[in-house]
Amino acid sequence: MHSVIHEDYAKAVRATRESARRDYRPERPEPPPGRLRTAVARAFARAAGHLDRETARRVVA
């Protein structure tokens, strides 16, 4: 029993260390498929015609 409590305490201490908090990065959710497709289409349109961002946005939208 003592070792279980000590193990949990050690885990909690490691989780709250300054370096652990600084290095913690929550998982980023996947972007919605439509948004990703739109971004890719804009990038291709911009690269194909060397368009500026605003023109590419109008072409895709």
Helices and strands as residue ranges (DSSP letters): H 2-16, H 18-23, H 33-49, H 53-60
